[in-house]
Amino acid sequence: MTGHSQGEPKWNIVGPGLVVAATGVGAADLIATTVAGSKYGYALLWSVVIGCIMKVVLVEGAGRYTLATGNTIFEGWRSLGKWTSVYFGPYIVIWGFVYGAAAMAGTGLALYSLFPQLSVAVWGIISGLLGLVLVWSGRYDLFEKVLTFFVLLMFVTVLAAAAMTVPNLGEVLSGLVPIIPEGAMINVLSVAGGVGGTITLAAYGYWLREKGWDTPRFMRVMRLDNQIAYLVTGIFVVATLIVGAELLYSAGIAIGSGDQGMVDLAGVLTERYGRFMGIMFIVGFWAASMSSLIGVWNGVSLMFADFAGEVRGLPHDHKDRKAGGSYYKAYVFWLTFPPMVMLFFGQPVYLILAYGVLGALFMPFMAVTLLWILNTDRVPREWRNGPITNLLLLLCAAAFAALAVNQVWSSVSRFL
């Protein structure tokens, strides 16, 4: 795979960033933002902007480390000590099992809303198998094209829904003033933290490698790619907040939590603007869910292949540490088939608890380890952090640590 050259069209410089952003914005993020809009109107709009900035900083750090050193992010973590593997190993295995079920349930629910002839579980299984087929070969060019299609689909449908609600521009702009309504602190953190991904942020460096952007000369392109991706994500998330604020907040309508909330919202749209709008929104919801599924099936499988290869002591460029290798395919299989059991038999309590706790710790883990790695001789001096990047990463670490404490407490108290 070759990188960007003079003869290539300009749009080709936008690639892995859009992939990481599209993978990160799933149905759960959409519903968190919509609920925030329905509860507080535009008051939390500023936290969407903060969330995008935080993700740009984290993803840029992961990308800069990969391009500056030629190493993967997991090799960077291993350089900090074996403790990183002790955390990351169980996390990626448990996360994959639970996420696989959640992703298939989300896509299944969207398709069931459109075609109720088959059950949510059956549609979910079909989605998981489709994801497996699309990523099995590990071909990045095909994967990127499919993801781009889903991004366009979700972008157009959700923006159309936001436009239909005819938002009040003055009120929208007032939401850029940072205020925290009473009792809204957790919503602030959820909206900011939910803009564009968790573990998939760390997959960015792997997608850079697959794209062929693998040396410091791609640093400028990588930064532009990252910024454009999160600008697109920001617009998309703002659109969902507008839908929540204009459609639900003004009318005092409450919607369900989780994926069911998106179906409830589609029902409100249908009632207000007709069946076509409701269907279009569900198509957007499905595109958001499916893009996350396909992105994880590829990106986190790449991370697992690298993790397994590093633990086994395989050379950096060994085929089993890359897309299409045996570890990559094993993890795609792990994401697809074992979680199908959960679609039929419910969710095992302790597994969900472990998923919640380990998942909550990932973003602080990433922020702290990037601070550590990017300020030491693990990276050539010219590519180390500057004072502003360090300050932003410290703020990321603090914000995500606060969110982690809340998530861990919520997860534990739910099962006590």
N, C-alpha and C positions, 0 to 999 in steps of 0.2 A: 504494500500500500504506500503510495507516495503522498507527500504533504502538499501544501499550497505552493504553487509556483506562479511566475508572472503570467503564463499563458492560460491559467485557469480562471473561470468566471468568479467574480467577487463574492457571490453568495456562498461559494464553496468554503469560505473561511469560517462560516457559521456551522458548527457541527457538534462536537462532544458537549458543549455547554448546553445547547438546546436539549440534547439527550438527557443530561443529568437533571435539568430543570423539569422536563416532561415526566421523567421517572419519579421525581420527588413530589410532584403535585398530584396526589391521588384523591379518591373520593373523600377520605377522612379529612384532608386539608380543606377541601371545598366546603364540607359541612361545618367544620369549625369556624371558617370565615363567614359562612352564611348565617350561622347561629349568632356569631358576634354582631353581625349587621342587624339581625332581627331583635337582639336584646338592647343594643346601644346605638343604633343608627350608624352615623358616620364617625362617632367619637373615637373609634379604634383604628381609623384609616392610617394614622401615622405609624402604628405598630407594623403594618404591612410593609411600609417603606423601610423601617428599621430591620425587619426580617430579611428583606431582599439584600440590604447592605451586609448583614451578618453572613448570609450565605455566600455572597460574592467574595468576602474576605476569606472564609473557610475554603471554598473551592479554589480560589486563586492560590492559596497556600499549598494545597495538595498538588495542584498543577505545577506550581513553581518548583516544588521539591522534585517532582518527577522529571521535569525538563532540565533542571540544573544539575542533577546527579545521574540521571539514567536509571535510577532505582525506583522500585515500586513503593507505594506508601507503606505496605506491610514490611518491606525490608527496612524502611525508616523506623517503624515501630519496634522491630526486632533489635535494632541497634540500641534501643533504650533499655533492653533487658528482656529476659524470658517472661516476666510478669505480663507483658502485653499479650503473649500467646495464651497465657492462662485465662485471661479475660476474653480475648477475641475468639478463641476456639469454641468454647461452649456457646458464646453469644451467636456466632454465625450459624451454628447447627440448629439451636432452638429457634432463633429468629426465622430461619428459612422454613421450618416446619409450620410455625404459626402464621407467618406472612403468606405462605403459599395458600393456606386455607382462606385467609382474609381476602386475598386478591381474587381468588376464584369466586368467593361468595359475592364480592362487590360487582364484578363483571356479570356474574350470574343473575344478580338482582336486577341490574339494568336491562339485560336481555329479556328476562322474565316479564318486566314491565311492558316491553314492546311485543313480545311473543309468548303469551302465557300458556301455549300448548305444551311446553316443556317446563319442568320444575327449575327452581333456582339452582339446585345442586347439579342437575344435568347440564344446564347452560354454563355453570361454573367449570365443570369438568371439560366441556368442549373448549372453553376459553383457555384453560391451562394447557390442554393438548395443542391448541393452536400456537400458544406461546412457545411450547417445546419445539414444534416443527420449525418455527421462524428462527429460533436461535441455535438449533442443534449443531449446524455446521460451523457456527462461530464467525460467519462472514459479516464483517462490520458494515460494508457498504449497503448490503440489503437491510440490515438492522436499522441503520440510520435513516434510510428512505422510508421504511415502515413507520418509525417513530415520528418523522417529520409530517407524514400524512395525518397521524393521530393528533399531533399538536395543532395543525391547521384546523382539523375538525372540531376539537374542543374549544379552540380560540374563537372561531367564527360563531359557534352555537351559543357560547356563554356571553360573548360580547353582544350578540343580537338580543339575548334575553335581557341584558342590562340596558340596552338602548330602548327596548320596548317599554321599560318602566319609566322612561323619561325622567332621569334623575335631576334634582335641583342642584345646579352647579355650585351655587353659593354654599349650600350645606356640605357638598362633597369637599370643597376646598377648606371649609372650617375644620374638617376632620384631620387636617394635616398639623393642627396645633396639638402638641403632646399633652393630653390630659388623661387621667385614669378615673373613670366613673367609679362610684362606690361599689365595692365587691367585684370589680372587673379585672383585678390583677392577674388572675389565672387565665382569663380570656386574652389579655394582652400578651402574656407569655405564649399561650397556645397559638395565637395568630402569628406572632413574630417567629416562633419556633417552627411552625408548620409550613412556612413558605418555602417549599421546594426541597424537602428530603431530609433523611437522616443518614443511614449507612450508605445510601447511594451517592452521597457527596464524595465519599472516599473512593468511589469507583471512577471518578473523573480522570485520574491519572492513567488508569487502565484504558479508558476510551481514547485518551490522547495517543497512547501507544498504538492502539488498533487503527487509528486514523492515519498514523505515520508521522505525527508531530512528536518527535522524541529527542530533540536537542534544544539547547538554549536559544537557537535562532528562531524558534517558534514562540518565544515568550510573549512578544507583542500581540501576535495573532491569538494566542491563548487568552490573554487578558481581554481583548476585544470580544472574543467568542463568549467568554464568561459574562461580561457586562451586558451584552445584547440578550443573552439567554435570560438573565434575571430581570432585565427590563420587560421582556415579554411576559415572564412569570408574574411580575408586579402588576402589569396591566390586567392580566387574567384574574389574579386574586382580587384586585380592586373591583373588577366586574362582578365577582361573586358577592362581595360585600355590598355593592350597590343593589343587587337583586334582593339580598336579605333585608337591607335598610328600606328600600322603596316598597317592596312587595309585602314584607312581613311586619317590620317595625311599625310602619304607619298604620297598618290594619290590626295590629295586636294579635297576629296569628303565630302560634307556636308550632314547631315541627319536631319530628322524632329525632333521636340521636343516631349517629352512625349512618350507614348506607341508606337505611330506611328514610332518613330525613330528606335525601335527594329525591326520592320517589314522592314523598309528601309535597315537596316544593314543586315538582313537575305537575302535581295535581292542582296546586294553587295557580300556576301559570295557565293550565288548561282552562280552569274556571274563569280566569280574568281575561285571557287573550285568545282562547280557542285551542282546539286539539292540536293544530300544527305546532304551536309554540311549546306545548307540553312534550310532544314527541321530539322536537328539536333539542330541547333541554336534556331529555333522557339520553339522546344520541351523544350529546356533549359529555354527560356524566359517564356513559359507557366508554367514550374515547379516553377520558381522563383515567378511568380505572384500567383500561386495557394497555395504555401507554406505560403506566406504572408496572403492570404485570410483565410486559415484554422487556422493559428496561431492567427490572430486577432479575428476570430469568437469564439475561445476558450479563449485566454488570456485576451482580453479587456472585455469580458463578465464576467470573474472571477473578474476583477477589479470593474466593475459596480455593481455586486452582493454585493461585500464588501462595496462599497460606499453607496449603497441604504440601506443595513443592518445597517451600522454605523449611518447613518443619522436618521434612524427609531429607533435607540437604541436597536437593537437586540443583544443578547449575541455574543461574539467573535466566538464561535463554532456552532452557529445556522445553520441549514441545508440550509436556504435560502441565507446565505452568501457564499455558496460554489458551486462547479460545480454540475450541474444538478438541482439546486434549482430554485424557481420560478423567482427570479430576474435575474439569469443567463440566463434562457430560454427566458425571456422577452427581454433581450438585444440581444441575438442571433436572435430573431425575428425582432428586430429593425434594425439590420445590414443587414438583408436579404430582407425583403419585402418592406418597404417604399422607400428605395433607388432605387428600380426597376423603379419607376416613372421617375427618372432622366435619365435613359437609353433611354427613348423615348421622353422626353419633354425638354431636355437641362438642364443646371445647373442654379438654381436661384442665381442671382448675389450677394445678400446680405448674403446669406448662405455661399457662397464660400469665400466671404470677411471675415466673422466671422471665418470660418474654417482656413483661412490663418493666421489671426492675432493670434487666440487662440493657433493654432498649433505651430507657431513660438515661442511663449512664453513658451512652455512646457519644452524644454531642459534647458534653464536658470533656470526655476522654479525647475526642478529636481536637478540640480547641487547645487543651493543655499540651498534648503531644506535639501539635504543630508549633506552639510557642517554644517548646523545648528543642525540637529538631531544627527549626529555622533560625535559631539564634546561636547555633554552635558550629563547630568545624565540620559537621556532617554535610554542610552546604557551602559551596565556594562563597567567599566574602561578599562578592558583588550581588549575590542573590539572597542574602540574609534579610531578615525583617528590618524595616525602618521603625522609628518611634511611633508613627501613627498606626502602622499595621499591628505593632505590639499592643498598643492601647486598645484597638478594636478587638483583637483576639482575647485580651483580658476581659473586656466587656462581654464578649460572646461566652467565654468560660463562666463568668458570673451569672449571666442570664440563664444559660442552659443548666447550670448547677441548681439554680432556684427552681426551674421547671422540673428538673430531675427529682428533687426532694419532694415536690408536690405529687409527681407521678408515682414515685415509689410509695409514698404515704397512701395515695388513692388506691393503688394496686393491692397493698397489704391490707388496708382497712376493709376493702371489698370482700376479702376472704376470711376476716377474723370473726 
